[in-house]
């Protein structure tokens, strides 16, 4: 009986120590009420919890052990805070102005250390090269030349000790080895990256490093060998395992993002044909591609505050052809392409067609100023890349186009506005 009691007590202690709390303090004037907490799986945010503000505080309880990158999202102000977890309590304090977050104070030791390291790293990458160039004109160590030397020496040193923080140490060590570009450094090899991926702990998935490391892998050697290189990687990581499937999912999305359609289709087919149990990460990639492929019915969208239509949803709009455009007022390519559609809009309407533009803006003023000039159906969630569009419609860049028939079936996915005009046979 004593052994059983002891075992139960031990379980209670382990369970309790695995939990941690995230506390966020904000000024009373900050209008946000809800906050969403996300963990990370590869390059995908995973909703973990949400909480409502009490007084000027949010407190979120994390019930499962977690070490890695985390994100807070305040939907009412469309604000995001990135931070880390070492599976210990996190404490943040935000400063705001005009209902926007202007600064974040990281009050727990782990996040304060990570912030200091990243701040120093950014200065190394941006400021240090410029200081070296300026120093060439100040050979003397007196006055300004001496101050330059001191600043160069300060930025060149490690700013904080990360050895007692497992995640920070993992992230910084492997970022420097596999992602950071350094002149004169020995190039990393395919074999080294494969070995690292196979031997890493779960911190690889929670670190945000997986995708940039895979990009590094793809950039090694001549591009003519890319299929054999990818096949070698997938065989090594084993696509019947959760990690192998996450790697496969990331590769499919990388190929999609960079317009490498043949490679995307090849490995998406391989993913679809797997006979084993599929993890959630890969299942999501397969699903969103299936739902937005030619021949699929375009997933419906309920308008938030649509202009130039009384329809409640995208499917409610009556047209022989619907051109769906995902864009943003800050997108230079959109700025170049949308005038082509404006010029041909009357001709599109004459064909009983309609344009539905869904914006990935997050600034209301910028969106409203731009949308005044767009004569078609317009709507936005004003959440930027935190909107539902990116996951629902597999949007990786703006502008992105879909052409639907009268029954909302996808009949074309043009690359540019000129391709839309060509598909509709408009002169």
N, C-alpha and C positions, 0 to 999 in steps of 0.2 A: 504493500500500500504506500509506503514512504517513497518508493521509486516512482510510482504513478503520480503522486502529488508533486514531487520534484520536477518530473517531466512536464506536467501541466504548467507549473510556475515558470519553467524555462520558456515554454511556448508563449506565455503571456508577455514575458520580458522581450523576446525577440520581436513579437508583433508590435509592441509599443515602440521599440527603438527604430522599427522600420518606418514609422510615420514621422512626418515633419510638417511644419506650418509655414505658410507664406503670408507675411503681413505687409500691407501696403497702406501708407498714410498719405493723404492728399489734403490740400486746403479745403475749407468748408465751401468755398466759392466754386470748386470744380464740380460741374453739373453731371458727370457720369455717375450712374447708379450701379450698373451691372459690370462685372468683369468676367472674362472667359480665360481659363487656364489651359494651355496646350503643352503637351510633350512633343517629342520629335521621333519620327521613324524614318531614317534615311533623309529624304528632303521633304517629307510630308508632316505637316502639323496634325496632331491627334488631340481632339478635345478631351480634356481630362476632368474638368470641373468648372462650375460657374458659381458666383456668389454675388449677393447684393450688399451695397455699402451700408454699414451701420455707423452712424455718426460721421466721422471723417476717415473711417478705416474699412478696409476689406481684410478678412482673414479666411484663407483657404486651407483646408486640411487635405494633405496628400496621404492617402491610405496605403499605397503600395510603395515599396522601395523604388527610388528613381534617382539615377545619376546622369546628368547630361544637360543639354540645352532645353530651356523652357521659354514660353512666351505668354505674356498677358495681353489681352485685347479688350479695349473699352469701346463697345459698339456705338454708344451714343456720341462719343467724340472722335471715333475712328482713330484712336491712338493705340500704339503698340509699344510694349517694353520687352526687350530680350534680356534674359539673365541665365544663370546656371544653377543647378542643384548638385550639391555634394551629398545628397540624402540627409541634409540637416536643415534647420530652420533658416528661412530667408527673410530679410527685413529690408524694405525699400521705402523711400520717401520721395514723393514727386513734387516738383514746383510747377505751377501753371500760370497761364495768362490768356485771357479771352477764351477760356474753356479749352485750351490746348496745353499739352504737357511741354514744358520748356526745358526741364532738367530732371535727372533722376539721381538721387543719392543712394548708393549701395552701402547699407549699414552693417550687413553681416560680413565676416572676414573673407569668406570665399569669393563673394561677388566683388568686394572692394579690391581684392587682389587681382581678379580676372580683369576688372575694368582698368586698373593701373597698367597691367601687362599689355592689354589691347591698345590703350592710349599710347603707350610707348612704342608699340609695334607700328602703329599708324604713323607716328612721327618718324620712325626709322625709315619707313617706306616712302614717305612723302617729303619730309623736311631734310633728313640726313644727306641724301644725294645733293640737294641744293647747297647745303652748308659746305660740303666738300668742294664744290665748284667755286663758291665765294672765297673759301680759304686760299685758293690758288692765287688770289689777288692781294692777300694779306700775309706775306711771308713772316713778318715780325710777330713775336709772341707778346708784344706790348699792346696795350689798349684794346681796340676792337679785335685784332688778330688773336690775342690771348683769350678774350671772351668766346670767340668762335671755337677755339681749341677745347675750352672747357665744356661748351655745349655739345660738341662732337663727341667728346669723351663720355659725357653723361648719357647721351642717347645711345651710345654704343654698348653701354653696360646693361646687364639684366636688371630690370627695375624692381623686381619682387621675387621672393622665394616661393616657388609653386610646388616644391617637392612634397609638402605635407597635404596637398590637395590632389587626390587621385585623378579626378576628371580634368582639372586644369593642366596637370602634368601630361596626361594622355593627349589632350587637345593640342597643346603648344608643341610638344615633341614631334607629333606626327604631322602637324601643319607645316612645320619647318622642313621636315624631311620629304614629304610627298606633294605639297601644294605650293609652298613659297618658292619663287623664282630667285635664285642667287647666282650672280656672275661668278664663274670659276668653280662652282660646286659640281661634284660628280653627279651625272645624270642617273636618276633612279631607273631600274630595269623592270620589265614585265614580271620577271620571277620574284623580285622583291615585293612588288605590290600584291601579287597573288598570295605570297606567303603572309604578308601583313593582314590581308583580308581574312584569310583562313584562320589565323591565330588570334585575332583581336577578340576582346570581350564584347558584350552588348553595348559598350560605350561607342563603338563604331557607328551603330545605328542612331544613337542619341547625340552625336557630336557635331552633326552637319558636315562632316568631312567626307562621307562616302561618295557623294556626287562629284565634288572637285577631284577626289583621288581617281575616280573612274575616268574623268575627263583627262587627267594626267596620263592614265594608262593608254587611252585612245590616241594620245598625241605622241607616244613613243614610236619612233621608227617610221618607215614610209607608209602612207595611207593605203597603198595597194594591198597591204597585208591585213587590213582591218578585220575582215571576216574571220580569218584564221586566228588572229589575236583574240577576238571576242569569243570564238569557240573554245580556245584554250582556257580562257578565264572561266567561262561557264562550266566547262568540264571539271575544272579544279575546285570551284566553289559548290558544285553539285546542285542543280536546280530542283532537286527533290527535297532540299532542306530549306528552312525558313530564310536563312541568310542568302542562299543561292537564289531564291525567288525574289528577295528584295533587290539583289544586285541586278537580276534580269529586268525587274520593273524599272529600276533607275536607268538602265541602258536604253530601254524602249522610249522612255521619256526624254532622254538626252537626244536620241536620234530624231524624235518628233520635234523637239525645240529647235534643233539646227537644220530642219528641213531635209534630213537624210531619210527620205520616204521608203526607199527600197530596204534599207537596213531595219527601219522601224517595223515594216510589214513582215519581214523575215522572222524577226525575233518575237513579234507579237503572235505570229502563227505558231511558233515553237511553244510559247507560253500557253496558248489556247489548247494545244495538243497534249499538254502534260497530263499523265494519267494518275498522278498522285494527288494528295490533298493540297489545295492551294491556300497560301496564307492570305490574310486580309489585304495586305499591301499589293500583291500581284493581282488579286481578284478585282480590286478597285481599278487598276490600270487596264485590265482586260475589259471590264464593264464600261468604263467611260469611252474607250475607243470603239467598242461595239455600238454604243448608243449614239455616236456621232460619225459613224461610217456612212458612206453612200449607200442608200437603200433603207437606212434606219429611219424611224419616225423621230424627228427632232424633239428632244425633251421639252415639255411645255414650260412656260415661264409666266408667273403671275406678276403683272406690272405693279410697281410701287407708287409711281407718280408720273404716269406716261403723258407725253405731250403729243398733240396732233392725232389723237384717237380717243374714242369712248370705250374701246375694247378693254376687257379686264385681264385677258391673257393673250399671249402670243398666238396661240391656236385659234382664238376668237376672231382674229383679223382675217377678213375674207379677201383673198387675192389668188390669181392663177399661179403667180410665182412670188415668193417672199425672199428678199435678200436680207439676211441677218448679218449685221456688221458689229464686231466688237472693237471698240476704239477708245481713245482717251484724248482729252484736250492737250495733254503734255506730250503726245506722241508725234514726233516730227514726220514719220512716214504717213500717219493719218492726215496730218496737215497737207501733205503733198498729194494724197490720193482722194480725199473726200470731195474736192472741187470737181473731179471727173464725174462723180456720181451726181453732184448737184446739177451739173450741166446736162446730164442725161435723164434727170428725174422725171420730167414731163413725158419723155419717150417711154420710160419704164411704166409710168401710170397708164399711158395709152395702150400698153400691152396687158392691162389689168394686173400690173405688178405693184409691189409695195416694198419699201425699205424699212426695216426695223433696226435701229441702232441702239446697242446696249453699251453704255460707257463704263469704263473702269476708272473713272475719276474718283478722287476723294475730297477735292476742294469744291464746295458748292458754288462759289462765285465764279471760278474758272469754268466750271461746267455750264452754268446758266448763261454766261457771256458767249460761249461758243455755240450752244444749242439754239440760240435765237436765229442763227443763220442756217440751220438745218431744217428743211421743209418736211421731212418724213417723220415717222413715229420714233420718239426718243424716250429712253428711260435709263435710270441708273440707281444703284444701291448706295452710291457715294461711300463705298468701302474700299476703293482701289483694288489691289490684288487680294484683299481679304473678302471680296465679294464671292457670291456663290458661283459666278460664271466660270472661274478657272477650273474648278473641280467638276461641275456639271457638264460643261461643254468642251473640256480639254483644251483650254485656252492657255497658250504659252507666250504669245506675243500679240501686239496690236499693230496694224489692223488684222483681224481674221474674218474671213467671209464664209458664209454658207448660203446656198440657194435651195429653197424648198419648193415643192409643188403645192397644189391647192389642198392636198391632204396632209401637209406638213412633213412629207417624206423628203429626206436629203437627196437632191439630184446632182449637186455639184459642190465642190469645195475650192473655189478659185483662190489663187495666190495673191492677186492684186485687183484693184478696181478695173484696170484695163481688161483683165480676164473676165470680169463680170460682164462688162459691156460686150466683149467678144462672144461670150456664151449666149447672151440674149439677142445676138445678131443685130446690134444697134450700130449705126454708122456715126 
